[in-house]
Amino acid sequence: MLDTQAFIQDIKSAAEIEAQAIIEAANASEQKALAELDIELDKLALIEKEKASLEASELLKHNAVSTRHSISNTTLVTKQKILQKTYDKAKKAIADMPDKTYLDFIKGLIYKHATNGDAVVIALKDKKRVSKEFIQKVATSLKVKLTISNDTHPFSGGIILHNENCDKNLTLDALIKQAEIETQSDVANILFT
């Protein structure tokens, strides 16, 4: 059965590792770009000094600010892409679990969230993995009445528990999005400070 806290911690750990590598690469890239900028600025300063000292100073300031802004934007976009890639990898890792592990994961979701009378809507891609017999076995052990819906959902995995009062979206997409929301401030502190 999947331990949600451990799962969230794994996502945070993976994000921290990838974030640290990107931050180091971005810092090295920034230092190199700044060193090259300094060289170019020195050359430009000498030429412009001959023309007009004031014009050269303003041009240097503008170029430095523009270059630093461009580097900062590139670093930010790269960090955001890595973060999204990390969450996508986590979703794929769950979807690609061996059948037994994945069924334990589904069983855990049902145990934690199912109520009597729910219809279990599975992912289209899970039709061969999650059988009616499996759902009935889980329902029997949980001592609730569950049915497997003839409908399927198009998401990457997980289930939706449907009843007349509400639907419980336990798809991998929704679970990963929830984990992303819960870890967002911690990951942002790592990546963006």
VOVO-797934 format. One record per residue: residue number from 0; residue in three letters; x, y, z of N, C-alpha, C in turn. Coordinates in pm, 1 decimal, always signed. Layout:
N
pos,code,npx,npy,npz,capx,capy,capz,cpx,cpy,cpz
NUM,ala,X,Y,Z,X,Y,Z,X,Y,Z;
...
//
This chain:
193
pos,code,npx,npy,npz,capx,capy,capz,cpx,cpy,cpz
0,met,+85.2,-116.6,+0.0,+0.0,+0.0,+0.0,+90.5,+123.8,+0.0;
1,leu,+57.6,+222.5,-76.7,+139.0,+342.2,-90.7,+124.2,+430.7,+32.2;
2,asp,+234.8,+466.9,+91.2,+236.4,+559.5,+203.8,+241.7,+700.5,+146.2;
3,thr,+130.7,+774.8,+161.9,+117.5,+907.3,+100.2,+227.3,+1002.1,+147.6;
4,gln,+255.3,+1000.2,+276.9,+358.3,+1089.6,+329.8,+494.7,+1055.5,+269.6;
5,ala,+523.7,+924.8,+262.1,+651.6,+883.7,+203.4,+656.5,+921.4,+56.2;
6,phe,+542.7,+907.4,-10.4,+533.7,+944.2,-151.7,+561.7,+1094.2,-170.2;
7,ile,+499.2,+1175.1,-85.2,+520.4,+1320.1,-92.3,+666.5,+1351.2,-60.0;
8,gln,+722.2,+1282.7,+38.4,+862.3,+1303.8,+75.5,+953.7,+1265.2,-40.0;
9,asp,+920.3,+1153.9,-110.0,+1000.5,+1111.9,-226.5,+997.6,+1218.5,-334.1;
10,ile,+880.3,+1276.9,-356.2,+868.2,+1383.7,-457.4,+953.9,+1502.7,-415.1;
11,lys,+942.4,+1539.7,-285.6,+1020.5,+1653.5,-236.5,+1169.3,+1625.0,-249.4;
12,ser,+1211.8,+1504.5,-215.4,+1353.5,+1469.0,-222.0,+1403.2,+1473.6,-366.1;
13,ala,+1324.2,+1416.4,-456.7,+1363.0,+1418.2,-598.5,+1371.5,+1562.3,-648.7;
14,ala,+1275.2,+1644.4,-609.2,+1275.0,+1785.1,-650.9,+1395.6,+1857.9,-593.3;
15,glu,+1429.8,+1829.4,-468.0,+1544.5,+1894.0,-405.6,+1673.3,+1857.6,-477.5;
16,ile,+1690.1,+1730.3,-511.8,+1811.8,+1684.9,-579.0,+1822.6,+1749.2,-716.8;
17,glu,+1715.2,+1741.6,-793.3,+1718.4,+1800.4,-927.1,+1733.4,+1951.9,-919.5;
18,ala,+1666.7,+2013.2,-821.8,+1674.3,+2157.9,-806.2,+1816.4,+2200.9,-773.8;
19,gln,+1882.6,+2128.7,-685.7,+2018.9,+2164.5,-646.9,+2111.4,+2156.8,-767.9;
20,ala,+2096.0,+2051.5,-849.3,+2179.3,+2037.3,-968.5,+2155.3,+2152.0,-1065.6;
21,ile,+2030.2,+2188.5,-1083.7,+1996.8,+2298.7,-1175.1,+2046.8,+2431.9,-1121.3;
22,ile,+2032.0,+2450.8,-991.9,+2077.9,+2575.7,-930.8,+2228.2,+2588.7,-950.0;
23,glu,+2302.3,+2479.9,-928.6,+2446.9,+2484.8,-945.5,+2483.6,+2513.1,-1091.2;
24,ala,+2415.2,+2447.0,-1182.7,+2442.2,+2469.7,-1325.4,+2405.8,+2612.4,-1365.1;
25,ala,+2292.9,+2660.4,-1314.6,+2248.8,+2796.4,-1346.4,+2346.1,+2898.4,-1288.2;
26,asn,+2393.6,+2874.8,-1166.5,+2490.1,+2966.6,-1105.3,+2620.4,+2970.1,-1184.3;
27,ala,+2667.4,+2851.8,-1227.8,+2789.4,+2847.0,-1307.0,+2770.2,+2919.7,-1439.5;
28,ser,+2655.0,+2896.8,-1501.3,+2623.5,+2964.1,-1627.7,+2614.8,+3114.8,-1607.6;
29,glu,+2553.6,+3154.8,-1496.3,+2540.4,+3297.4,-1466.6,+2677.9,+3360.6,-1445.7;
30,gln,+2767.1,+3292.1,-1372.2,+2900.9,+3345.1,-1347.5,+2978.9,+3359.8,-1478.3;
31,lys,+2967.9,+3259.0,-1564.5,+3038.1,+3265.1,-1693.1,+2983.7,+3380.5,-1777.4;
32,ala,+2850.9,+3390.7,-1782.4,+2789.3,+3498.3,-1861.3,+2827.6,+3634.8,-1805.4;
33,leu,+2830.9,+3646.2,-1673.8,+2868.3,+3773.8,-1612.6,+3014.7,+3807.2,-1640.2;
34,ala,+3102.4,+3705.4,-1638.5,+3243.2,+3729.3,-1669.3,+3258.3,+3775.9,-1814.4;
35,glu,+3186.6,+3710.0,-1905.3,+3190.9,+3751.3,-2046.1,+3132.6,+3891.7,-2062.3;
36,leu,+3027.2,+3918.2,-1988.6,+2966.3,+4050.6,-1992.3,+3064.7,+4156.5,-1944.5;
37,asp,+3135.0,+4125.7,-1835.8,+3233.6,+4221.7,-1784.4,+3340.3,+4252.9,-1888.4;
38,ile,+3387.3,+4149.7,-1958.3,+3488.4,+4171.1,-2063.0,+3432.4,+4260.6,-2172.9;
39,glu,+3312.3,+4227.7,-2219.0,+3250.1,+4307.7,-2325.3,+3221.6,+4450.4,-2279.1;
40,leu,+3179.9,+4461.8,-2155.3,+3151.3,+4595.2,-2102.2,+3278.0,+4680.3,-2093.3;
41,asp,+3389.2,+4616.3,-2056.7,+3516.1,+4688.9,-2051.2,+3555.8,+4740.7,-2189.3;
42,lys,+3542.5,+4654.6,-2290.5,+3575.4,+4696.0,-2426.9,+3486.0,+4811.0,-2471.7;
43,leu,+3358.5,+4794.0,-2446.3,+3261.9,+4897.0,-2485.9,+3287.9,+5027.4,-2411.4;
44,ala,+3325.8,+5015.9,-2286.2,+3352.3,+5135.5,-2206.7,+3467.5,+5217.5,-2263.9;
45,leu,+3572.4,+5147.9,-2308.7,+3686.6,+5221.3,-2364.9,+3647.7,+5297.8,-2491.8;
46,ile,+3571.6,+5231.6,-2577.9,+3529.2,+5296.3,-2701.8,+3437.8,+5415.3,-2672.1;
47,glu,+3342.6,+5390.0,-2584.5,+3244.6,+5494.0,-2554.1,+3306.2,+5609.0,-2474.5;
48,lys,+3407.9,+5579.7,-2394.6,+3471.3,+5684.5,-2315.4,+3530.5,+5791.0,-2405.2;
49,glu,+3584.7,+5745.6,-2519.2,+3640.5,+5840.3,-2614.4,+3530.8,+5929.4,-2672.9;
50,lys,+3413.7,+5874.0,-2693.3,+3303.7,+5951.5,-2751.7,+3240.5,+6042.2,-2647.5;
51,ala,+3190.5,+5975.7,-2541.1,+3125.2,+6055.5,-2437.0,+3111.1,+5969.8,-2312.5;
52,ser,+3169.0,+6012.5,-2205.9,+3172.2,+5936.2,-2081.9,+3031.6,+5909.2,-2028.3;
53,leu,+2946.4,+6002.9,-2034.3,+2811.5,+5986.6,-1982.0,+2730.8,+5884.8,-2063.1;
54,glu,+2739.6,+5891.4,-2195.5,+2666.6,+5796.3,-2279.4,+2714.5,+5653.3,-2253.9;
55,ala,+2845.0,+5635.2,-2239.0,+2900.2,+5501.3,-2215.2,+2849.3,+5443.6,-2083.1;
56,ser,+2847.1,+5525.2,-1981.0,+2802.2,+5479.4,-1850.7,+2657.1,+5432.7,-1855.0;
57,glu,+2571.9,+5509.0,-1920.0,+2429.9,+5472.2,-1930.3,+2410.8,+5344.4,-2011.9;
58,leu,+2485.7,+5332.4,-2119.0,+2475.7,+5213.1,-2202.5,+2522.4,+5089.0,-2125.9;
59,leu,+2630.9,+5100.9,-2052.1,+2680.5,+4988.7,-1972.4,+2578.1,+4945.7,-1868.1;
60,lys,+2519.5,+5040.4,-1801.5,+2419.2,+5008.0,-1700.1,+2300.5,+4935.5,-1763.1;
61,his,+2255.7,+4985.3,-1874.5,+2141.3,+4923.2,-1942.1,+2173.3,+4780.1,-1984.9;
62,asn,+2290.9,+4759.3,-2044.3,+2329.9,+4624.7,-2088.8,+2344.8,+4528.2,-1972.0;
63,ala,+2402.2,+4575.4,-1863.7,+2420.6,+4489.9,-1747.1,+2285.8,+4448.0,-1688.5;
64,val,+2195.7,+4543.0,-1675.0,+2062.8,+4512.5,-1621.4,+1989.4,+4417.7,-1715.4;
65,ser,+1997.3,+4443.3,-1844.0,+1929.4,+4359.5,-1942.3,+1984.3,+4216.5,-1940.7;
66,thr,+2114.8,+4203.0,-1934.8,+2175.6,+4069.7,-1932.2,+2140.0,+3995.6,-1804.0;
67,arg,+2149.4,+4063.6,-1691.9,+2113.4,+3999.8,-1564.6,+1966.2,+3959.2,-1564.1;
68,his,+1881.8,+4042.9,-1619.2,+1738.3,+4011.6,-1627.1,+1715.9,+3888.8,-1716.0;
69,ser,+1783.3,+3883.6,-1827.9,+1770.5,+3770.2,-1918.8,+1818.5,+3640.8,-1853.1;
70,ile,+1930.1,+3646.1,-1781.9,+1982.6,+3528.0,-1712.2,+1885.1,+3483.4,-1604.3;
71,ser,+1830.7,+3578.0,-1529.4,+1734.5,+3544.7,-1423.5,+1609.8,+3478.7,-1481.7;
72,asn,+1560.2,+3532.3,-1591.8,+1441.5,+3473.3,-1656.0,+1468.2,+3332.1,-1705.5;
73,thr,+1583.8,+3311.6,-1766.7,+1619.7,+3178.5,-1816.5,+1631.2,+3079.4,-1701.5;
74,thr,+1691.7,+3121.0,-1592.7,+1705.9,+3034.7,-1475.1,+1569.1,+2999.2,-1418.2;
75,leu,+1480.9,+3096.5,-1406.7,+1347.0,+3073.4,-1352.8,+1268.3,+2974.9,-1439.0;
76,val,+1269.7,+2994.8,-1569.4,+1197.5,+2905.5,-1659.9,+1253.8,+2763.7,-1650.3;
77,thr,+1384.9,+2750.4,-1642.4,+1447.8,+2619.1,-1631.3,+1406.2,+2549.6,-1502.0;
78,lys,+1405.7,+2622.1,-1392.7,+1365.0,+2564.7,-1264.3,+1218.8,+2519.2,-1268.3;
79,gln,+1132.4,+2599.6,-1328.3,+991.2,+2562.0,-1337.7,+972.9,+2436.6,-1422.9;
80,lys,+1048.2,+2424.9,-1531.0,+1040.3,+2305.1,-1615.3,+1087.1,+2181.4,-1539.9;
81,ile,+1192.6,+2194.7,-1463.5,+1243.5,+2081.0,-1386.4,+1141.7,+2037.6,-1282.2;
82,leu,+1079.6,+2133.4,-1216.9,+978.7,+2101.5,-1116.7,+863.5,+2023.9,-1179.3;
83,gln,+813.5,+2070.6,-1292.6,+703.5,+2000.8,-1359.0,+747.0,+1862.0,-1404.8;
84,lys,+868.7,+1851.7,-1453.9,+921.2,+1722.7,-1499.1,+928.6,+1624.2,-1382.5;
85,thr,+965.3,+1672.4,-1264.5,+973.3,+1587.0,-1145.7,+836.0,+1530.7,-1110.2;
86,tyr,+733.5,+1614.6,-1111.4,+598.3,+1567.8,-1081.1,+548.2,+1471.4,-1189.5;
87,asp,+581.3,+1499.1,-1313.9,+541.9,+1408.2,-1422.4,+609.7,+1271.5,-1406.6;
88,lys,+736.4,+1271.3,-1365.3,+807.5,+1145.1,-1343.1,+743.0,+1066.3,-1229.7;
89,ala,+700.6,+1135.5,-1125.5,+635.1,+1067.4,-1012.2,+505.5,+1002.1,-1058.6;
90,lys,+428.1,+1072.6,-1139.8,+301.8,+1017.9,-1190.7,+328.5,+894.9,-1277.3;
91,lys,+430.7,+903.9,-1361.9,+463.7,+790.9,-1448.8,+514.1,+672.5,-1367.3;
92,ala,+591.4,+700.0,-1262.0,+643.9,+591.9,-1177.5,+530.2,+513.5,-1113.3;
93,ile,+425.6,+582.0,-1071.4,+311.0,+512.9,-1011.0,+235.6,+435.3,-1119.0;
94,ala,+210.0,+498.8,-1231.2,+135.5,+432.5,-1338.2,+208.7,+308.6,-1389.8;
95,asp,+340.4,+309.9,-1384.9,+420.5,+199.2,-1437.0,+460.0,+96.9,-1330.2;
96,met,+400.9,+108.3,-1210.9,+432.1,+10.8,-1105.2,+396.5,-129.7,-1152.5;
97,pro,+463.7,-230.9,-1098.2,+421.2,-368.3,-1126.8,+275.1,-385.1,-1082.0;
98,asp,+203.6,-478.5,-1144.6,+60.3,-494.9,-1118.2,+29.1,-510.0,-970.5;
99,lys,+101.5,-594.5,-899.0,+70.6,-616.7,-757.3,+84.0,-487.4,-677.4;
100,thr,+191.0,-415.4,-698.7,+213.8,-289.9,-627.1,+106.8,-187.6,-662.7;
101,tyr,+72.8,-180.3,-790.3,-28.9,-85.2,-834.6,-165.8,-120.7,-774.9;
102,leu,-198.3,-250.1,-773.2,-326.1,-291.6,-715.2,-329.3,-263.9,-564.5;
103,asp,-216.8,-278.2,-497.1,-210.0,-240.8,-355.6,-235.8,-91.2,-338.9;
104,phe,-183.6,-12.7,-431.4,-206.0,+131.3,-430.4,-355.5,+161.5,-447.4;
105,ile,-419.7,+98.4,-544.5,-563.3,+117.6,-568.4,-642.3,+71.3,-445.8;
106,lys,-604.1,-41.9,-391.1,-670.4,-94.4,-271.2,-661.7,+7.4,-156.8;
107,gly,-545.4,+66.0,-138.7,-527.0,+168.1,-34.8,-617.0,+287.8,-55.8;
108,leu,-631.8,+330.8,-180.1,-722.1,+443.0,-210.1,-865.9,+407.0,-174.6;
109,ile,-905.3,+285.8,-210.8,-1042.4,+241.4,-181.4,-1062.6,+231.5,-30.6;
110,tyr,-968.1,+170.1,+38.8,-979.8,+155.2,+184.6,-993.7,+291.5,+252.0;
111,lys,-918.3,+387.9,+204.6,-916.2,+518.4,+270.6,-1036.8,+605.2,+234.5;
112,his,-1091.4,+590.4,+113.0,-1189.4,+688.0,+65.9,-1326.8,+632.2,+29.5;
113,ala,-1340.7,+501.5,+14.9,-1467.0,+445.1,-34.1,-1574.8,+447.7,+74.5;
114,thr,-1697.7,+466.2,+28.1,-1814.1,+454.7,+115.6,-1911.1,+356.2,+50.9;
115,asn,-2000.7,+305.3,+130.6,-2096.8,+206.0,+83.5,-2175.4,+260.2,-36.7;
116,gly,-2181.3,+182.5,-141.9,-2257.4,+219.1,-260.1,-2177.3,+290.1,-368.4;
117,asp,-2050.8,+316.1,-344.1,-1969.4,+384.0,-445.5,-1952.8,+296.0,-569.3;
118,ala,-1945.4,+363.0,-683.1,-1907.7,+297.2,-807.9,-1762.9,+336.2,-835.9;
119,val,-1680.2,+237.7,-863.3,-1539.6,+262.5,-889.0,-1520.9,+281.0,-1039.7;
120,val,-1472.9,+400.1,-1077.2,-1445.2,+430.7,-1217.2,-1293.9,+420.7,-1234.3;
121,ile,-1250.6,+330.8,-1320.0,-1107.3,+310.2,-1340.2,-1060.5,+381.0,-1466.9;
122,ala,-930.4,+391.9,-1478.2,-871.3,+452.1,-1598.1,-887.4,+356.4,-1715.4;
123,leu,-908.7,+410.8,-1831.9,-921.9,+330.4,-1952.8,-800.5,+237.9,-1966.8;
124,lys,-682.2,+289.9,-1937.7,-560.6,+209.2,-1952.8,-548.3,+100.5,-1846.8;
125,asp,-630.3,+106.2,-1740.8,-624.2,+7.1,-1633.1,-729.9,-102.7,-1645.6;
126,lys,-806.3,-104.2,-1754.3,-915.8,-200.8,-1766.8,-868.1,-345.2,-1751.4;
127,lys,-747.6,-373.7,-1797.1,-696.6,-510.9,-1784.9,-633.1,-535.8,-1648.4;
128,arg,-589.0,-431.5,-1581.0,-521.7,-446.2,-1451.8,-618.6,-453.0,-1334.5;
129,val,-722.1,-372.8,-1338.5,-814.5,-360.8,-1225.6,-945.1,-429.6,-1264.9;
130,ser,-963.7,-550.1,-1217.8,-1079.8,-630.2,-1257.6,-1196.7,-610.7,-1161.2;
131,lys,-1313.6,-654.7,-1207.4,-1432.0,-652.4,-1121.2,-1409.7,-742.1,-1000.0;
132,glu,-1343.2,-854.9,-1020.9,-1315.0,-946.4,-910.8,-1227.7,-879.7,-805.3;
133,phe,-1130.2,-804.6,-849.3,-1043.8,-733.1,-755.9,-1125.2,-633.6,-673.0;
134,ile,-1209.3,-556.3,-740.9,-1292.2,-456.8,-670.4,-1384.1,-527.4,-570.6;
135,gln,-1445.4,-638.9,-612.4,-1535.3,-711.6,-521.8,-1458.9,-767.5,-401.4;
136,lys,-1338.5,-816.5,-423.4,-1256.1,-869.2,-314.4,-1222.6,-758.3,-214.4;
137,val,-1186.9,-642.1,-265.7,-1155.9,-527.9,-178.6,-1282.1,-485.4,-102.7;
138,ala,-1394.9,-479.5,-172.1,-1521.4,-440.2,-108.6,-1558.3,-537.3,+2.5;
139,thr,-1540.8,-665.0,-23.4,-1572.4,-766.9,+77.0,-1483.9,-749.5,+200.4;
140,ser,-1355.9,-729.3,+179.2,-1265.8,-713.9,+293.9,-1292.8,-582.7,+368.4;
141,leu,-1341.2,-482.1,+299.0,-1374.3,-353.1,+360.9,-1515.7,-352.6,+419.0;
142,lys,-1594.2,-453.1,+379.4,-1733.4,-468.2,+423.6,-1820.5,-351.2,+378.3;
143,val,-1803.6,-314.9,+250.7,-1890.1,-215.4,+186.5,-1932.9,-270.3,+51.3;
144,lys,-2039.9,-212.2,-0.7,-2086.5,-251.7,-132.8,-2026.6,-154.9,-234.6;
145,leu,-1949.0,-210.5,-326.8,-1887.9,-132.1,-434.1,-1921.1,-198.6,-566.4;
146,thr,-1932.9,-116.9,-668.9,-1948.7,-170.1,-804.3,-1838.5,-110.0,-889.6;
147,ile,-1809.3,-176.9,-997.6,-1713.6,-119.7,-1092.0,-1796.3,-62.2,-1206.0;
148,ser,-1775.3,+63.9,-1232.1,-1852.1,+134.6,-1333.6,-1813.6,+84.8,-1472.8;
149,asn,-1909.8,+88.9,-1563.0,-1879.7,+57.6,-1703.2,-1806.4,+173.8,-1768.9;
150,asp,-1819.6,+291.9,-1707.9,-1747.4,+408.9,-1758.4,-1600.5,+398.3,-1719.2;
151,thr,-1515.4,+467.1,-1792.4,-1373.7,+477.4,-1758.0,-1336.4,+625.0,-1762.6;
152,his,-1224.5,+657.2,-1702.0,-1175.0,+795.6,-1711.6,-1047.6,+795.8,-1796.1;
153,pro,-1019.2,+909.4,-1861.8,-906.8,+915.3,-1955.3,-772.6,+949.9,-1891.0;
154,phe,-765.8,+958.1,-1758.3,-643.8,+1003.0,-1693.0,-537.8,+893.3,-1691.6;
155,ser,-422.1,+923.8,-1634.6,-308.4,+832.5,-1642.2,-316.0,+715.2,-1546.0;
156,gly,-414.0,+710.6,-1461.5,-429.9,+600.1,-1367.3,-508.6,+645.1,-1247.0;
157,gly,-518.1,+556.0,-1146.7,-595.9,+587.8,-1028.1,-743.9,+560.6,-1052.0;
158,ile,-827.1,+606.9,-960.2,-970.7,+579.1,-968.0,-1051.4,+704.5,-936.9;
159,ile,-1177.8,+696.3,-969.9,-1276.4,+794.3,-925.8,-1383.3,+714.3,-852.9;
160,leu,-1417.9,+756.0,-731.8,-1525.7,+692.4,-657.2,-1649.6,+778.9,-676.7;
161,his,-1749.6,+720.0,-743.4,-1869.3,+795.3,-779.6,-1986.9,+746.7,-695.3;
162,asn,-2060.1,+840.8,-639.4,-2188.5,+808.2,-578.4,-2283.1,+923.8,-605.6;
163,glu,-2405.9,+910.7,-562.7,-2504.2,+1013.6,-598.6,-2477.8,+1146.9,-530.4;
164,asn,-2400.7,+1149.3,-422.4,-2373.6,+1274.9,-352.9,-2251.9,+1349.3,-407.6;
165,cys,-2147.8,+1274.8,-439.3,-2026.3,+1341.8,-487.9,-1933.2,+1239.8,-552.7;
166,asp,-1838.0,+1292.2,-625.8,-1732.2,+1210.0,-683.6,-1603.6,+1240.5,-607.7;
167,lys,-1526.3,+1135.9,-582.8,-1394.6,+1153.0,-520.8,-1291.2,+1123.3,-627.4;
168,asn,-1224.4,+1228.9,-672.4,-1126.6,+1217.2,-779.1,-993.4,+1171.9,-720.6;
169,leu,-962.9,+1045.4,-737.8,-838.4,+987.2,-688.1,-752.4,+940.3,-805.0;
170,thr,-763.5,+1013.3,-915.4,-679.9,+982.1,-1031.6,-536.4,+1024.2,-1001.6;
171,leu,-441.6,+965.4,-1072.2,-302.5,+1003.6,-1051.1,-282.2,+1151.7,-1078.2;
172,asp,-352.1,+1203.1,-1179.0,-339.3,+1344.8,-1211.2,-381.3,+1430.6,-1091.6;
173,ala,-494.9,+1396.4,-1030.1,-544.1,+1473.3,-915.2,-454.9,+1454.5,-792.9;
174,leu,-409.1,+1332.2,-768.5,-323.8,+1306.5,-652.2,-189.1,+1378.0,-664.3;
175,ile,-130.4,+1375.0,-783.1,-2.7,+1443.9,-804.2,-23.1,+1594.7,-793.5;
176,lys,-133.5,+1645.0,-846.2,-162.6,+1788.7,-835.6,-176.1,+1827.7,-688.4;
177,gln,-243.7,+1744.6,-608.7,-257.5,+1771.4,-465.4,-121.0,+1768.8,-397.0;
178,ala,-37.3,+1672.1,-432.5,+97.3,+1665.8,-375.7,+177.3,+1790.0,-415.2;
179,glu,+158.1,+1834.3,-538.5,+226.3,+1954.3,-585.9,+183.0,+2075.6,-503.3;
180,ile,+54.9,+2088.1,-477.5,+3.3,+2199.8,-397.3,+60.0,+2193.2,-255.4;
181,glu,+60.5,+2072.9,-196.9,+107.9,+2056.3,-59.7,+257.5,+2080.2,-45.6;
182,thr,+334.2,+2052.9,-150.5,+479.4,+2068.8,-142.1,+528.3,+2197.3,-208.6;
183,gln,+437.4,+2273.2,-266.0,+473.6,+2390.0,-345.8,+561.4,+2489.5,-269.3;
184,ser,+524.5,+2523.2,-146.2,+602.8,+2624.2,-75.2,+741.6,+2570.7,-39.3;
185,asp,+751.2,+2443.7,+1.7,+881.8,+2386.3,+34.0,+971.6,+2381.8,-89.5;
186,val,+915.3,+2336.9,-200.7,+993.2,+2327.5,-324.3,+1031.6,+2465.8,-374.7;
187,ala,+939.5,+2561.3,-364.2,+969.2,+2698.3,-407.1,+1084.8,+2757.0,-325.5;
188,asn,+1086.0,+2728.1,-194.4,+1195.7,+2776.1,-111.0,+1329.0,+2719.5,-156.3;
189,ile,+1328.4,+2593.6,-199.1,+1452.3,+2529.7,-245.7,+1494.3,+2586.7,-380.8;
190,leu,+1399.1,+2593.7,-473.4,+1432.0,+2632.4,-610.1,+1454.5,+2782.6,-629.7;
191,phe,+1377.7,+2863.0,-561.4,+1372.6,+3004.4,-598.2,+1436.1,+3098.3,-496.0;
192,thr,+1512.0,+3043.3,-403.4,+1581.3,+3132.7,-310.6,+1730.4,+3119.7,-327.5;
//
